[in-house]
């Protein structure tokens, strides 16, 4: 699903990763490969498709905001991913938590 020349950034964190291998290697090195307990909620940002990710927090008994991935898709493939931190959830009207049972 990622184009060979996909671009990934996570403002305000410095860094731009270009190319499928560079992006996937960054995710692996950052620990995303082993991350479990995620839920994704489809949304949009500036008319672009996006996914709001929530991470299970046992102490809260709920899924709490983690990141929002804004996608640029060209020709059916992902050409750019811009990831924003959880502080953007309220601006997009996203829930501050998701219950354990999967209802929203």
N, C-alpha and C positions, 0 to 999 in steps of 0.2 A: 504494500500500500504506500510505502515511502518511495518517492522518486530518488534516483541516484544522486541528484544534486539538491536534496532537501536541505532546508536551513532551519536551525533551532536556536532560539534565544529565550532568556528568562529575565527580563528587566525587573528590577534594577540590578540584578546580579550581572557582573561583567562576563562577557564571553559570547561568542557566536560560533556555532558548530555548523560546518557545511559538509554535506555528503552523508549518505546513509551510514557508512561505517563509522564516521566520526561521531554522528549523533547517537547511534546505538551504543558505541563504546562509552560515551559520556554517561548515558543512562545506566549502564552496567556498573561503571566505576562509582557512580553516585548512590548506588544501592537500590535503584528502582527495580532491578531484576528480582530481588527477593521480597519486595514489598507485597504484603497480603492485606486483606481486609479493606479493599477499595470498592467504592460504588461510584459509578459515573452517571451524571444527569445531563442529557443533551440540552443545549441552550444555544444562544447566538450572541455574538459581540460585533457591533458595527456591521450587521447583516452578514457576518461570516459564521460558519458553523463552529461550535465550540463544545467542549465537554467540561463540566464542573466535577472535579474529583473530591470525594469525601473519604476520610480514613477512619476506620473503626477505632474507637477509644473505649476500652473496657471500663475504665474508671467512670466514664460518663454514661455508659450504656447506650451509646449512640455513635453515629458517623458524624464527624466534624469536618468542616471545610479544610481542604488541603491546597489545591491549585485549580486554575482554569486554563485549559489548553485551547487556544484559538487556532483554527486550522485554515490554511489556504489550500484549496484543491484545484488542480489544473488537469484537465483531461482524465479525470477519475483517479488521480494519484495525489497524495499529500505532498505539496511543494514547500510548505513552511508551517512551523509550529512555534507559536509564541506563548510561553507559559507565564501566567501571572500568579502572584501569591494570594493567600486566602483573604487579604484585606480588601479585595475587589468584590467579594461575594455580595455585600450589602448594596453596592452601587448597581448591581445587575438584578436585584430583587430575588436573589437565591436564598433558600432557607439556611438558617444558621446551624441547623443540625438535621440529620435524617434518623428516624427511629430504627431500632434494631429489627423490627418485623418487616421492613421493606416498604411500609406505607409512607406516604408523604403528606 
